Amino acid sequence: MNSFTYVRARNQAEALSSLKDAKFSLPVFKGGGLDLVDHMKEGLIAPDALIDVRGVRGEGDLAGNGPDAVEMKGEVIRFPAAMTLAQAANSAVLRKFAPVVAMTAGSAATPAVRNVATVAGNLLQRPRCWYYRNSQFNCLKKGGSTCFAVEGENAYHAIFSTGSSPGPCHIVHPSNLAPALMVCDAVVHTVGNADRKEIPIGKLFHGPEKGVTSEHTLEAGELITHITMKARPVSGFYAIKEKQSFDWPLVFACVAIEMAGERIGKAEVVAGAVAPVPWALPAVAAALKGVDPKDERALTEACALAGKGAKPMRDNGYKVGLLSVAVKRAVMKAAGVAIAGEEGR
């Protein structure tokens, strides 16, 4: 890695002014820094200044103070962008009023990673595509002319596309927290260039057809301060992985439901690891209305729509079937229905 200057920002003004300091040619914000340091070690980025924003305070209260940093007023939950995944997973408020978020945060990586990684960092981390991560492949995301996954190894790539046709880049969005926040109607609050914004979580990301070198819609110098969302007490998450620890899901699903007696009155379903953005499944949500979660046949039929419209690549067609299973089990988790063989999990 190249040498760099380390700046510990004490407030938002200091963080933003450091980013604009003329003596730096490529300053970047640093939260937990896990993905950032990976990029530096892999030669994908060479910043000359790291601006640590974990301790920043001010309007919006960026910094986290443990699980108690999560606040709830009425039906709105609020937490700081620099809260760690471990803090989110252990929050009593999230566990009770938005279990899908606590469950998702608690499933990421390993305890060591969760104790460092921040909520904002999870949302803005870069793709895990092995061609993007390898400095020897000058892929589309790095300014090249080729998506090597098209003819290469694509077992973990996208089965849905955001454009009218697949591509041009076939990454899957790396954030596991984003789909959970989407089913909670989350809003991302930012500051930058003297402006404050409120961005619905679904508008925070864009597909490769709208800009292949980035995954989010933030402007240069824009900083996430905190997140607000609605309470979703009946919600669940289910991921299918090759191994349970320190692995990325093959597919996963986040679900929030409202019950009308014994049946589902309303549902929100968002999948992950299947598209370049968190992938909403409105057809499944509509089909779930009126379904009794304990009715195995009806639930299976509704969740089978999860793969509708998928256009798998050569090696990842298996994801279509797995996605239906993940959605079904996420609904069961939300509704408190036991999953056979997982009673102890």
Sequence and secondary structure as in RCSB ss.txt:
>XXXX:A:sequence
MNSFTYVRARNQAEALSSLKDAKFSLPVFKGGGLDLVDHMKEGLIAPDALIDVRGVRGEGDLAGNGPDAVEMKGE
VIRFPAAMTLAQAANSAVLRKFAPVVAMTAGSAATPAVRNVATVAGNLLQRPRCWYYRNSQFNCLKKGGSTCFAV
EGENAYHAIFSTGSSPGPCHIVHPSNLAPALMVCDAVVHTVGNADRKEIPIGKLFHGPEKGVTSEHTLEAGELIT
HITMKARPVSGFYAIKEKQSFDWPLVFACVAIEMAGERIGKAEVVAGAVAPVPWALPAVAAALKGVDPKDERALT
EACALAGKGAKPMRDNGYKVGLLSVAVKRAVMKAAGVAIAGEEGR
>XXXX:A:secstr
    EEEE  BHHHHHHHHT TT SSEEEESS HHHHHHHHTTS   SEEEE TT BSTT  S  SGGG EEETT
EEEEETT BHHHHHH HHHHHH HHHHHHHHHSS HHHHTT BHHHHHH     HHHH TT  BGGGT SB TTT
TS  TTS SS SSSSS S       SHHHHHHTTT EEEEEETTEEEEEEGGGSB  GGG TT SB   TT EEE
EEEEE  SSEEEEEE SSSSS   SEEEEEEEEEETTEEEEEEEEEESSSSS EE HHHHHHHTT  TT HHHHH
HHHGGGGTT    SS THHHHHHHHHHHHHHHHHHT   TT TT 
